[in-house]
Amino acid sequence: MSIETLQDAYNKIKTTKWSFVNNFRAMISFDNGNICSELGLDKDEKVRIESGDEEVYLQDINIPALSQTPISNFINFQNFITPSASFDAYELKAHFLDHDQMRLWKFWSALFFAQKNSYPDQCKFTVSIFKLPDYPGEEEHVVAKFYDCVLKGVSQVDFKNSTKDTQVILEVDIDIISPKCEIFCNNLDFSNFQ
């Protein structure tokens, strides 16, 4: 459809199925379920963090930019090429609203410190991000999975007496590092890409 008039532009904008960033859900699943019980979470609480109420607690999650460290080479002293070397670690950020006397902050902080004295296999987790339907007839699909994740950091908590007259919900940010990422491209054919 060529756009020649303002009406054509309006129709194109109106009929385009835009992707909305607020239609998502994420699941954080622990590869070793024992770590949750060691940190004082029973099965029901574990499910609440992993999959039960992300839309309430998990407010934002950022998929990192995909980048790599190139190796630069000269060929024939004329052409400069940049072949792939190694992919950088993937860094995600997740933003939660806390509940039940700082349960999420306590959990992520305990996991952060448990990583110091544990093998990574004991504390690693997987982050799966799903895109929810934006329009009728669409289906939920997985966008990306980040494997072997560990915590890089947990946000500080600011207690403030200046907010006693208002109810302020505690917000928790976590920084996650993952060495392995899988991007799911549903119904896309990359066979013709060179």
C-alpha positions as CSV (number, residue, x, y, z in Angstrom):
1,M,0.0,0.0,0.0
2,S,1.5,3.3,-1.1
3,I,0.9,6.3,1.1
4,E,-0.1,9.3,-1.1
5,T,-2.6,11.2,1.1
6,L,-3.0,12.0,4.7
7,Q,-6.0,9.6,4.7
8,D,-3.7,6.8,3.4
9,A,-1.2,7.4,6.2
10,Y,-4.0,7.4,8.8
11,N,-5.4,4.1,7.4
12,K,-1.9,2.5,7.5
13,I,-1.3,3.6,11.1
14,K,-4.8,2.4,12.1
15,T,-4.4,-1.0,10.5
16,T,-0.9,-1.8,11.6
17,K,-0.7,-4.3,14.4
18,W,1.7,-2.5,16.7
19,S,3.6,-4.4,19.4
20,F,3.0,-3.1,22.9
21,V,5.7,-3.3,25.5
22,N,3.2,-3.5,28.4
23,N,1.8,-6.9,27.2
24,F,4.3,-9.4,28.6
25,R,4.9,-11.8,31.4
26,A,8.2,-13.3,32.6
27,M,8.9,-16.4,34.5
28,I,12.0,-16.9,36.8
29,S,12.6,-20.6,37.4
30,F,15.4,-22.0,39.5
31,D,17.4,-24.9,38.0
32,N,18.1,-26.2,41.5
33,G,14.8,-26.1,43.4
34,N,16.7,-26.8,46.7
35,I,18.1,-23.3,46.8
36,C,14.6,-21.8,47.4
37,S,14.0,-24.0,50.4
38,E,17.4,-23.3,51.7
39,L,16.6,-19.6,51.6
40,G,13.4,-20.1,53.6
41,L,10.8,-20.2,50.8
42,D,8.3,-23.0,50.8
43,K,6.8,-24.4,47.6
44,D,3.8,-22.0,47.5
45,E,6.0,-19.0,47.9
46,K,8.4,-20.3,45.3
47,V,5.6,-20.5,42.8
48,R,4.5,-17.0,43.5
49,I,8.0,-15.7,42.6
50,E,8.3,-17.9,39.6
51,S,5.0,-17.8,37.8
52,G,2.0,-17.0,39.9
53,D,1.6,-13.3,40.1
54,E,4.4,-11.7,37.9
55,E,1.9,-9.2,36.6
56,V,1.4,-7.9,40.1
57,Y,5.0,-8.1,41.4
58,L,7.2,-7.8,38.3
59,Q,6.7,-4.4,36.8
60,D,9.5,-4.2,34.2
61,I,12.2,-6.4,32.7
62,N,14.7,-5.3,30.1
63,I,16.0,-7.5,27.4
64,P,19.6,-6.5,26.9
65,A,21.1,-5.2,23.7
66,L,22.8,-8.0,21.8
67,S,26.5,-7.2,21.3
68,Q,29.8,-8.9,20.7
69,T,33.5,-8.3,21.0
70,P,34.9,-8.2,17.5
71,I,38.3,-9.3,16.2
72,S,39.6,-6.8,13.7
73,N,41.7,-8.1,10.7
74,F,43.2,-6.7,7.6
75,I,42.9,-8.7,4.4
76,N,45.1,-7.8,1.4
77,F,45.9,-4.5,3.2
78,Q,42.9,-3.0,1.5
79,N,39.7,-4.5,2.9
80,F,39.0,-4.3,6.6
81,I,36.8,-7.0,8.0
82,T,35.4,-7.6,11.5
83,P,34.7,-11.3,12.2
84,S,32.8,-12.3,15.3
85,A,34.9,-13.2,18.3
86,S,32.9,-13.7,21.5
87,F,29.5,-12.6,22.6
88,D,29.3,-10.3,25.6
89,A,27.4,-11.5,28.7
90,Y,23.8,-10.6,28.7
91,E,22.7,-8.2,31.4
92,L,19.1,-8.0,32.3
93,K,17.4,-5.7,34.8
94,A,14.1,-6.6,36.6
95,H,11.9,-4.2,38.6
96,F,9.6,-5.6,41.3
97,L,7.0,-4.2,43.7
98,D,7.7,-5.9,47.0
99,H,5.2,-7.4,49.4
100,D,4.9,-9.3,52.7
101,Q,7.4,-7.5,54.8
102,M,10.1,-7.2,52.0
103,R,9.9,-10.8,51.0
104,L,11.3,-10.3,47.5
105,W,14.2,-8.0,48.6
106,K,15.1,-10.5,51.3
107,F,14.9,-13.4,48.9
108,W,17.1,-11.7,46.2
109,S,19.5,-10.5,48.8
110,A,19.9,-13.9,50.4
111,L,20.4,-15.4,46.9
112,F,23.0,-12.8,46.2
113,F,25.0,-13.7,49.3
114,A,24.4,-17.5,48.8
115,Q,26.2,-17.1,45.4
116,K,29.4,-16.2,47.3
117,N,29.6,-19.6,49.0
118,S,28.0,-21.9,46.5
119,Y,28.8,-23.3,43.1
120,P,27.0,-21.4,40.3
121,D,25.0,-24.5,39.5
122,Q,23.4,-24.4,42.9
123,C,22.1,-20.8,42.5
124,K,21.6,-20.4,38.8
125,F,18.1,-19.7,37.3
126,T,16.4,-19.2,34.0
127,V,14.5,-16.1,32.9
128,S,11.8,-16.7,30.3
129,I,10.1,-13.7,28.7
130,F,6.7,-14.1,27.0
131,K,4.9,-11.6,24.7
132,L,1.2,-11.6,25.4
133,P,-1.3,-11.0,22.6
134,D,-1.9,-7.4,21.5
135,Y,-4.9,-8.1,19.3
136,P,-7.7,-10.7,19.0
137,G,-6.5,-13.9,17.2
138,E,-2.9,-13.7,18.4
139,E,-1.3,-16.1,20.8
140,E,1.1,-15.8,23.6
141,H,4.6,-16.8,22.6
142,V,8.1,-17.0,24.2
143,V,10.4,-14.2,23.0
144,A,13.6,-15.0,24.8
145,K,15.1,-17.3,27.4
146,F,18.2,-16.5,29.4
147,Y,19.9,-19.5,30.9
148,D,22.4,-20.0,33.7
149,C,21.6,-16.6,35.2
150,V,23.2,-15.3,38.4
151,L,22.6,-12.1,40.3
152,K,25.0,-9.2,39.6
153,G,23.3,-6.9,42.2
154,V,20.2,-6.1,44.3
155,S,19.1,-2.5,44.7
156,Q,19.4,-0.6,47.9
157,V,16.4,0.2,50.1
158,D,15.7,3.8,51.1
159,F,13.7,4.0,54.3
160,K,12.3,7.6,54.6
161,N,10.5,9.2,57.5
162,S,9.4,11.9,55.1
163,T,6.9,9.6,53.5
164,K,5.0,8.6,56.7
165,D,1.9,10.5,55.5
166,T,1.7,8.5,52.3
167,Q,1.9,4.8,51.5
168,V,4.9,4.1,49.4
169,I,5.4,0.6,48.1
170,L,9.0,-0.8,48.3
171,E,10.5,-1.2,44.8
172,V,13.3,-3.7,44.2
173,D,15.6,-3.8,41.2
174,I,17.8,-6.7,40.4
175,D,20.7,-7.0,37.9
176,I,21.1,-10.3,36.3
177,I,23.9,-11.7,34.2
178,S,23.4,-14.6,31.7
179,P,26.1,-16.2,29.5
180,K,23.5,-17.9,27.3
181,C,20.5,-16.5,25.5
182,E,18.0,-18.0,23.1
183,I,15.8,-15.7,21.0
184,F,12.7,-17.2,19.5
185,C,11.7,-15.9,16.1
186,N,8.2,-17.4,15.5
187,N,7.3,-17.9,11.9
188,L,10.4,-16.0,10.6
189,D,12.5,-17.6,7.9
190,F,16.1,-16.6,8.0
191,S,17.3,-19.1,5.3
192,N,17.7,-16.4,2.7
193,F,19.9,-14.2,4.9
194,Q,23.6,-14.1,3.9
